[in-house]
Each structure stands twice: as structure tokens, then as C-alpha cells.
Amino acid sequence: STATLTLNNVSIVGGAFDGTTLGAGICAKTKNEQALSVTINLIGTSTVSGSYGIYVSGDGDSDLIITGSGSLSAEETGNGYGVGIQVSSSIGYANLTINGVDVSTANGSDRGIYFRSGTNNSNAALTVNGGKLTVSADYGITYQIGSNAGGGIPSLTVTDNAVVDVQTGGFSINSTAAFQVGAGGENTGGIVWNGSNGTVYGNVTLQNDLTVGADETLTIGKDASLTVPDGKTITVESGGKLEGTPTG
């Protein structure tokens, strides 16, 4: 099953989870082993909130794609357990792809982004192609592989100078396979922040001025580069650290 939803400067308010009703601002589900692919097209600035901001659950493979020209805030307002964005599958993989837009999850979410892949060998993947993903939650980005800790691969891929900023909650990995983080190709990449520690993956050109604050560290990773074009600056505040040498 496939579905496309366009959000044009809207605010969607869901409800509270009561054991029967999810209370999701946006909810899409399938059954009978059907795969599910949902595309959300953004125009302007939109907000989605509820016990789950966005809940996508395929009985087969599940894909959520967020794209367009706007921005989206997915917030948990369930007064307890809640998730900004959840992508789940009963028997397959769970993927979230963000293409060139700004997406944030905040407002006290228990989990900012939550992946649940269906079987012990199913992968779960987050791909950010340009734009910025900002996560603030008790558990920032969670990967649940299978019912316990299966061997499916949890991954995060950044391309096209994307920034992933997990401000609070970090990464929670429930898999026996190693968490794979990296750039999507030889001539592309992005920056991933885990709290106060940032890493440059691949070849990145700074899109906005960047400040490395006190007690923060930005590392230009192995085989990575950070280019500072004309008109852009990097500022390292007292107590901050920049490891590696930018170009430009």
C-alpha cells in the first residue's frame, strides 16, 4: 500500500493513548502482510502532535518518506509515554528517509524517533539527504530489532550536507549487529551530533555558520572533510574543541 499526504502550513492535534486508541496525529497501518510506503510532502511550516506525532506501521516492510520545501515538528503530547515519529513493521524492515527538509521532534517525548523492525533479521534505517533533523527526547533515536535483540542492522546515513542533531537522549540500539553510521557516497556526507559530540562523515560543505560551544567537540572523521565556503564561518568557543582541519 502507498499513500501521499501534503501538509501546507497546518497544525494537527491527536489525542492521548488509552490502551485502545493510539492518539496519533498522523496514523497509517496495514495488515495481512502488506508493505506500507507513506510520503509526507511539506509546504510551509507544520506541526503534528499527539501520543504519537506520526505513527506508520506496515504488516510487511514499512517506509516513511518526508520531503518537500517546508518544515515539520512532530511532538508527543500524551503526558507520559509517547513518540515523535514511529516506523514499525510486523515482519519486515522499518525505514525513515528525510529529503532536504527540516524535521524536529521535541516537547518532552519519551522517544524522539522509534524504529521497530519485525523480525530478528530485519534492518532499520534512517537516511537524511540534506536538511536538518533535530531530536530532543528521553530516548533520542531508538532501534528495536525483533522482539528482543535480533541481528538486523540499525543504520544512519547522511548525504548532501545534512545535519542530524540528537540534542538529548542519544541513540538506543537493541540489536546484536553493530550500529552503522556514515556518509551515503564518496562525494557527499553530513554531520551527526550526539549530545555535545559531533562527527563529520564524508565530504561536507558548511551550509550555515557553525558554532562549537563550550564543552562541545566536533571531530572531522577519518576520510572525511569539512569545507568552509566564502561567507561562512566556524566559531569555537572557550572550552570547545575542533578535532581535524577544515578546508577553505
C-alpha positions in Angstrom: 0.0 0.0 0.0 1.2 3.5 -0.8 -0.1 6.9 0.4 0.9 10.5 0.0 -0.1 13.3 2.4 0.6 17.0 1.7 0.9 19.3 4.8 0.5 23.0 3.9 1.1 25.2 7.0 -1.1 23.1 9.2 -1.3 22.0 12.9 -2.7 18.5 13.5 -3.5 17.6 17.1 -4.1 13.9 18.1 -5.1 12.6 21.4 -3.8 10.5 24.3 -3.1 6.8 24.2 -5.7 5.0 26.2 -4.8 1.3 25.5 -7.3 1.2 22.6 -6.8 4.5 20.7 -3.3 5.4 19.6 -3.9 9.1 19.7 -1.6 9.7 16.8 -1.6 13.0 14.9 -1.0 11.0 11.7 -1.6 7.3 11.6 -1.1 4.8 8.7 -1.4 1.0 9.2 -1.7 -2.1 7.0 -2.4 -5.8 7.8 -2.3 -9.2 6.1 1.5 -8.9 5.4 1.1 -5.8 3.3 4.0 -3.5 2.8 3.4 0.2 3.5 5.0 3.3 2.0 3.9 6.7 3.2 5.2 10.0 1.7 4.6 13.3 3.6 5.1 16.3 1.4 5.8 19.6 3.3 4.8 23.0 2.2 5.5 25.8 4.7 5.7 25.1 8.5 3.6 22.4 10.0 3.2 20.7 13.4 1.8 17.3 14.2 1.2 16.2 17.8 -0.4 13.5 19.9 0.5 10.5 21.9 2.4 9.7 18.7 3.1 12.6 16.4 3.4 10.3 13.4 2.8 6.5 13.5 3.5 4.3 10.5 3.1 0.6 10.8 3.2 -1.9 8.0 2.5 -5.6 8.4 5.2 -6.0 5.8 8.1 -3.6 5.1 7.5 0.0 6.2 8.8 3.2 4.6 8.1 6.7 5.7 9.5 9.5 3.4 9.4 13.1 4.4 10.1 15.6 1.6 9.1 18.9 0.1 10.0 22.5 0.6 8.9 23.2 4.2 9.5 22.1 7.8 7.8 19.8 10.3 7.7 19.5 14.1 6.4 16.1 15.3 5.6 16.4 19.0 4.5 14.0 21.7 1.7 15.5 23.9 0.5 12.3 25.6 1.6 13.3 29.1 3.7 10.1 29.6 4.8 7.5 27.1 4.9 8.9 23.6 6.8 9.1 20.4 7.5 11.9 18.0 7.9 9.6 14.9 7.5 5.8 14.9 8.1 3.5 12.0 7.2 -0.1 12.6 6.9 -3.4 10.7 5.5 -6.7 11.9 7.5 -8.9 9.5 9.9 -6.7 7.6 12.2 -3.7 7.7 11.4 -0.2 9.0 12.9 2.9 7.2 12.6 6.6 7.6 14.0 8.9 4.8 14.2 12.7 5.1 14.9 14.6 1.9 16.1 18.2 2.1 13.7 19.4 4.7 13.9 20.4 8.4 12.3 17.9 10.8 12.3 18.1 14.6 10.9 16.1 17.5 10.5 17.7 20.9 8.2 18.7 23.7 9.2 16.0 26.2 8.8 12.9 24.0 9.6 9.6 25.7 11.2 8.6 22.4 12.0 11.1 19.6 12.2 8.6 16.7 11.4 4.9 17.3 12.1 2.1 14.8 10.6 -1.4 15.4 11.6 -3.9 12.7 9.5 -7.0 12.6 11.9 -10.0 12.8 15.3 -10.6 14.2 16.9 -10.3 10.8 15.1 -7.1 9.6 17.0 -3.9 9.2 16.0 -0.5 10.4 17.4 2.6 8.6 17.4 6.3 9.0 18.6 8.3 5.9 18.8 12.1 5.9 19.5 13.6 2.5 20.1 17.3 3.1 18.3 19.5 5.5 18.4 19.0 9.3 16.9 16.5 11.8 16.8 17.7 15.4 15.8 15.3 18.1 15.2 16.0 21.8 13.7 13.3 24.0 14.3 11.0 26.9 15.5 8.4 24.4 16.5 10.2 21.3 16.6 7.7 18.5 15.7 4.1 19.3 16.3 1.0 17.1 14.4 -2.1 18.3 15.3 -5.1 16.1 12.9 -8.0 16.5 11.1 -8.8 19.7 14.4 -8.9 21.6 17.8 -8.1 20.2 18.0 -9.5 16.8 20.7 -9.4 14.2 19.2 -7.0 11.8 21.3 -3.9 11.0 20.4 -0.5 12.5 21.9 2.4 10.4 22.1 6.1 10.0 23.2 7.6 6.6 23.8 11.3 5.9 24.2 12.8 2.5 24.1 16.2 0.8 25.5 18.2 3.8 22.7 17.0 6.1 22.9 17.7 9.9 21.5 15.2 12.4 21.4 16.8 15.9 20.4 14.4 18.7 20.4 17.0 21.4 19.2 14.8 24.2 18.6 11.0 24.7 21.3 9.8 22.4 21.0 6.5 20.4 19.4 3.4 21.9 20.4 0.3 20.0 18.7 -3.1 20.6 20.4 -5.3 18.1 23.3 -7.8 18.1 24.6 -6.1 14.9 26.8 -3.0 15.1 25.2 0.4 14.6 26.3 1.6 11.1 26.8 5.4 10.8 28.3 7.0 7.7 28.0 9.0 4.5 26.0 7.9 1.6 28.6 8.2 -1.1 32.2 9.2 -2.0 31.4 12.9 -2.6 28.7 13.5 -0.1 28.1 13.3 3.7 26.9 15.2 6.7 27.4 16.0 10.4 25.9 13.9 13.2 25.7 15.3 16.7 25.2 13.0 19.7 24.7 15.4 22.6 27.8 17.5 22.8 29.9 15.3 20.4 29.7 15.9 16.7 31.3 13.9 13.9 31.7 14.8 10.2 31.1 11.9 7.9 32.1 12.0 4.2 32.7 15.3 2.4 30.7 18.1 3.8 30.4 21.8 2.7 29.1 24.0 5.5 25.7 25.4 4.7 25.3 27.8 7.7 27.7 29.4 10.2 28.7 26.8 12.8 29.5 27.3 16.5 31.2 24.6 18.6 30.1 25.6 22.0 31.8 25.2 25.4 32.2 21.6 26.3 31.3 20.5 22.7 33.6 18.6 20.4 33.4 18.4 16.6 35.5 15.7 15.0 36.3 15.6 11.3 36.2 11.8 11.0 38.6 9.5 9.1 38.5 10.0 5.4 36.1 13.0 5.9 36.4 16.7 5.1 34.7 19.9 6.1 34.8 22.8 3.7 34.0 26.3 4.8 33.0 28.3 1.7 33.2 32.1 1.4 30.8 33.9 3.7 30.6 31.0 6.2 32.5 30.7 9.5 33.2 28.2 12.2 33.5 29.6 15.7 35.0 27.5 18.6 34.0 29.0 21.9 36.2 28.7 25.0 36.1 25.2 26.3 35.0 23.8 22.9 37.2 21.6 20.7 37.6 21.1 16.9 39.5 18.0 16.0 40.8 17.9 12.5 41.5 20.7 10.0 38.7 22.3 7.9 39.5 23.5 4.4 38.6 26.8 2.8 
